[in-house]
Amino acid sequence: MASRTPPAQCIARVLSRPTVCPRPFMAAIPQVRGVRTAPNKAPTTDDVKRKKGFVRTIEKMPFQTYQLALEVIAKDREQKIKEIALEKQRLALAIEKEKGPRVVSSLQRHIERLKVLVDINNPRVKYNFDNDIAGPTKPVYRFLLDRKWREMRRPVLMQRITQMKVIPDVLPFIDPVVDVQVRFSGRDVKPGTILNTLRTEKHPSIKIIPFKPGEMLCTIAVVDSDVPDAARDRYTYRLHWLVSNIPISHLKTQAIGTTSPPSDTIVSYLPPHVQKGIPYHRYSLFVFKQSEKIDAQALEGKVKREVFIMRSFQAKHNLEPIGVFMWRNEWDQYTSEVMKRHDLPGHDIMWRNVKA
């Protein structure tokens, strides 16, 4: 009978053997993150740049096709710059020979279009615009801002003023070309929003954002088109605010606010107020482009609030409507308090519909 090896000797024999791992297992060890048995590699150029704070820019993306595309874009840009220089010479010649405003205006529009095409395909321009890095200083950024406004904010605005009959109740037609942004009590307002009376007690801050270069004088008018007239059994208009001679440009967009330039207030701001029992009122804010400066002192006291007809005022002063905005107010818990504070009659009256 064979003798059995003592357990202690077996353990000693196992421990004395060299530890050998199979090849597949050894090959897999360096691929495991954090395993110290992986061979040490020399730092690459990318590792050194990353440690030094090197940032890969859009212009240095390491893709061959991308770099070839950048070369094509650069050649196209050089060609457009040459075209702009040639068109500027033609414009100067047209002005010198007095070919007329129509030819000069056409050449100016073409030059502005070429200025947009110079940088429209540049990836850096798109990146800056998407991340709100650039402002409206370059034509290409103004073009992109205009396109974004027409795709998003403008359709919503037109839907509101059309659905709620602001057009044609106040004006027969308008084709907005500037973005009008309104803030009450430091908060943005969307078109058609119902606001409480306390929030609209003080006049809003207004931005007018044009997408074309140059300065112009603007007039802002706020009208309530739902004022009840019990004597004639109808609704009429009331002027709540009229400000003229507001200088606006693509670089100076603050029309009313803390940083706004000097302007002339013809009719002071009247807080919106809706009497009890009446549905909401529509408050329309129109922006007009002036053909010349308006004599505010001559109009002081002559423009009446009640039964104010916007179309007549527009035609009389040769105003071009370029922007619009609207919000709504209704009777709420603050209306009576605001009306008393500003000595507005009717805070204790309740309106009711009467069947004929």
For each residue, the residues with C-beta under 8 A, 3 or more apart:
1:
2:
3:
4:
5: 9 10
6: 9 10
7: 10 11
8: 11 12
9: 5 6 12 13
10: 5 6 7 13 14
11: 7 8 14 15
12: 8 9 15 16
13: 9 10 16 17
14: 10 11 17
15: 11 12
16: 12 13
17: 13 14
18:
19:
20:
21: 25 26 29
22: 25 26
23: 26 27
24: 27 28
25: 21 22 28 29
26: 21 22 23 29
27: 23 24 30 31
28: 24 25 31 32
29: 21 25 26 32 35 37 38
30: 27 35 37 38 39
31: 27 28 38
32: 28 29 35 38
33:
34:
35: 29 30 32 38
36:
37: 29 30
38: 29 30 31 32 35
39: 30
40:
41:
42:
43: 47 48
44: 47 48
45: 48 49
46: 49 50
47: 43 44 50 51
48: 43 44 45 51 52
49: 45 46 52 54
50: 46 47 54
51: 47 48
52: 48 49
53:
54: 49 50
55:
56: 60 61 62
57: 60 61
58: 61 123 124 127
59: 70 123 124
60: 56 57
61: 56 57 58 66 67
62: 56
63: 66 67
64: 67 68
65: 68 69
66: 61 63 69 70
67: 61 63 64 70 71
68: 64 65 71 72
69: 65 66 72 73
70: 59 66 67 73 74 123
71: 67 68 74 75
72: 68 69 75 76
73: 69 70 76 77 121 122
74: 70 71 77 78
75: 71 72 78 79
76: 72 73 79 80 121
77: 73 74 80 81 118 119 122
78: 74 75 81 82
79: 75 76 82 83
80: 76 77 83 84 114 117 118
81: 77 78 84 85 118
82: 78 79 85 86
83: 79 80 86 87 114
84: 80 81 87 88 111 114 115 118
85: 81 82 88 89
86: 82 83 89 90
87: 83 84 90 91 107 110 111 114
88: 84 85 91 92 111
89: 85 86 92 93
90: 86 87 93 94 107
91: 87 88 94 95 104 107 108 111
92: 88 89 95 96
93: 89 90 96 97
94: 90 91 97 99 103 104 107
95: 91 92 98 99 104
96: 92 93
97: 93 94
98: 95
99: 94 95 103 104
100: 103 104
101: 104 105
102: 105 106
103: 94 99 100 106 107
104: 91 94 95 99 100 101 107 108
105: 101 102 108 109
106: 102 103 109 110
107: 87 90 91 94 103 104 110 111
108: 91 104 105 111 112
109: 105 106 112 113
110: 87 106 107 113 114
111: 84 87 88 91 107 108 114 115
112: 108 109 115 116 139 212 213
113: 109 110 116 117
114: 80 83 84 87 110 111 117 118
115: 84 111 112 118 138 139 140
116: 112 113 119 120 139 140 143
117: 80 113 114 120
118: 77 80 81 84 114 115 140
119: 77 116 122 125 138 140
120: 116 117 125 140 143
121: 73 76
122: 73 77 119 125 126 140
123: 58 59 70 126 127
124: 58 59 127 128
125: 119 120 122 128 129 134 140 141 144
126: 122 123 129 130
127: 58 123 124 130 131 133
128: 124 125 131 133 134 141
129: 125 126 132 133 134 141 144
130: 126 127
131: 127 128
132: 129
133: 127 128 129
134: 125 128 129 137 138 141
135: 141
136: 141 142 145 209 211 250 251
137: 134 141 251
138: 115 119 134 141 142
139: 112 115 116 142 143 213
140: 115 116 118 119 120 122 125 143 144
141: 125 128 129 134 135 136 137 138 144 145
142: 136 138 139 145 146 211 212 213 250
143: 116 120 139 140 146 147 211
144: 125 129 140 141 147 148
145: 136 141 142 148 149 209 211
146: 142 143 149 150 211
147: 143 144 150 151
148: 144 145 151 152
149: 145 146 152 153 154 179 209 211
150: 146 147 154 155
151: 147 148 154 155
152: 148 149 155 156
153: 149 156 157 179
154: 149 150 151 157 158 176 179
155: 150 151 152 158 159
156: 152 153 159 160 190 191
157: 153 154 160 161 176 191 324 325
158: 154 155 161 162 176
159: 155 156 162 163
160: 156 157 163 164 166 191 192 326
161: 157 158 164 166 167 174 191 284 324 326
162: 158 159 165 166 167
163: 159 160
164: 160 161 192 282 326 328
165: 162 168 169 282
166: 160 161 162 169 170 171 225 282 284 324 326
167: 161 162 170 171 172 173 174
168: 165 171 172 173
169: 165 166 225 282
170: 166 167 223 225 237 284 286 310
171: 166 167 168 174 286 310 311 314 321
172: 167 168 311
173: 167 168
174: 161 167 171 286 321 324
175:
176: 154 157 158 180 322 323 324
177: 210 211 322 323
178: 208 209 210 211 248 287 322 323
179: 149 153 154 207 208 209 211 323
180: 176 206 207 208 209 285 287 323 324 325
181: 188 206 207 209
182: 188 189 204 205 206 285 325 327
183: 186 187 188 189 204 205 206
184: 187 189 195 199 200 202 204
185: 199 202
186: 183 205
187: 183 184
188: 181 182 183
189: 182 183 184 193 195 204 327
190: 156 193
191: 156 157 160 161 325 326 327
192: 160 164 326 327 328
193: 189 190 327 328
194: 280 327 328 329 330
195: 184 189 199 200 327 328 329
196: 199 200 329 332 334
197: 200 201 271 272 273 274 329 332 334 335 338
198: 201 334 337 338
199: 184 185 195 196
200: 184 195 196 197 204 271 272 283 327 329
201: 197 198 271 338 341
202: 184 185 269 271
203: 241 256 269
204: 182 183 184 189 200 256
205: 182 183 186 254 256 257 258 260
206: 180 181 182 183 220 254 255 256 257 285
207: 179 180 181 253 254 255 257
208: 178 179 180 218 246 248 253 255 287 323
209: 136 145 149 178 179 180 181 250 253
210: 177 178 216 248 249 250 253 322
211: 136 142 143 145 146 149 177 178 179 250
212: 112 142 250
213: 112 139 142 249 250
214: 249 250
215: 247 248 249 252
216: 210 247 248 249 289 290
217: 244 245 246 247 248 289 290 292 293 294
218: 208 244 246 247 248 255 287 288 289 290 322
219: 242 243 244 245 246 287 288 290 294 317 319
220: 206 241 242 243 244 246 255 256 285 286 287 288
221: 239 241 242 285 286 288 310 313
222: 239 240 241 242 269 283 284 285 286
223: 170 237 238 239 240 283 284 286 308 310
224: 227 237 238 240 272 281 282 283
225: 166 169 170 235 237 281 282 284
226: 235 278 279 280 281 282
227: 224 235 236 237 238 281 306
228: 235 236 275 278 351
229: 232 233 234 235 236
230: 233
231:
232: 229 236
233: 229 230
234: 229
235: 225 226 227 228 229
236: 227 228 229 232 306 307
237: 170 223 224 225 227 307 308 309 310
238: 223 224 227 270 305 306 307 308
239: 221 222 223 242 267 270 303 304 305 306 308
240: 222 223 224 267 269 270 271 272 283 305
241: 203 220 221 222 267 268 269 270
242: 219 220 221 222 239 265 266 267 303
243: 219 220 246 256 263 264 265 266
244: 217 218 219 220 263 264 266 290 294 296
245: 217 219 263 264 290 293 294 296
246: 208 217 218 219 220 243 255 256 260 261 263
247: 215 216 217 218 252 261 263
248: 178 208 210 215 216 217 218 252 253 255
249: 210 213 214 215 216 252 253
250: 136 142 209 210 211 212 213 214 253
251: 136 137
252: 215 247 248 249 261
253: 207 208 209 210 248 249 250
254: 205 206 207 257 259 260 261
255: 206 207 208 218 220 246 248 260 263 287
256: 203 204 205 206 220 243 246 260 263
257: 205 206 207 254 260
258: 205
259: 254
260: 205 246 254 255 256 257 263
261: 246 247 252 254
262:
263: 243 244 245 246 247 255 256 260
264: 243 244 245 294 296
265: 242 243 268 296
266: 242 243 244 294 296 299 300 303
267: 239 240 241 242 270 303 305
268: 241 265
269: 202 203 222 240 241
270: 238 239 240 241 267 305 342
271: 197 200 201 202 240 338 342 344
272: 197 200 224 240 281 283 329
273: 197 329 335 338 339 344
274: 197 278 280 281 329 330 331 335
275: 228 278 331 335 346 347 349 350 351
276: 331 335 349 350 351
277: 331 350 351 352
278: 226 228 274 275 281 331 351
279: 226 330
280: 194 226 274 328 329 330
281: 224 225 226 227 272 274 278 328 329 330
282: 164 165 166 169 224 225 226 326 328
283: 200 222 223 224 240 272 326 327 328 329
284: 161 166 170 222 223 225 324 325 326
285: 180 182 206 220 221 222 324 325 326 327
286: 170 171 174 220 221 222 223 310 321 323 324
287: 178 180 208 218 219 220 255 321 322 323 324
288: 218 219 220 221 314 319 320 321 322
289: 216 217 218 319 320 321 322
290: 216 217 218 219 244 245 293 294 317 318 319
291: 318 319 320
292: 217 318
293: 217 245 290
294: 217 219 244 245 264 266 290 299 317
295: 298 299
296: 244 245 264 265 266 299 300
297: 300
298: 295 302
299: 266 294 295 296 302 303
300: 266 296 297
301:
302: 298 299
303: 239 242 266 267 299 308 313
304: 239 307 308
305: 238 239 240 267 270 308
306: 227 236 238 239
307: 236 237 238 304
308: 223 237 238 239 303 304 305 313
309: 237 312 313
310: 170 171 221 223 237 286 313 314
311: 171 172 314 315
312: 309 315 316
313: 221 303 308 309 310 316 317 319
314: 171 288 310 311 317 319 321
315: 311 312 318
316: 312 313
317: 219 290 294 313 314
318: 290 291 292 315
319: 219 288 289 290 291 313 314
320: 288 289 291
321: 171 174 286 287 288 289 314 324
322: 176 177 178 210 218 287 288 289
323: 176 177 178 179 180 208 286 287
324: 157 161 166 174 176 180 284 285 286 287 321
325: 157 180 182 191 284 285
326: 160 161 164 166 191 192 282 283 284 285
327: 182 189 191 192 193 194 195 200 283 285
328: 164 192 193 194 195 280 281 282 283
329: 194 195 196 197 200 272 273 274 280 281 283
330: 194 274 279 280 281
331: 274 275 276 277 278 335
332: 196 197 335
333:
334: 196 197 198 337 338
335: 197 273 274 275 276 331 332 338 339 347
336: 339 340 347 348
337: 198 334 340 341
338: 197 198 201 271 273 334 335 341 342 344
339: 273 335 336 342 344 345 346 347
340: 336 337 343 344 347
341: 201 337 338
342: 270 271 338 339
343: 340
344: 271 273 338 339 340 347
345: 339
346: 275 339 349
347: 275 335 336 339 340 344
348: 336
349: 275 276 346
350: 275 276 277
351: 228 275 276 277 278
352: 277
353:
354:
355:
356:
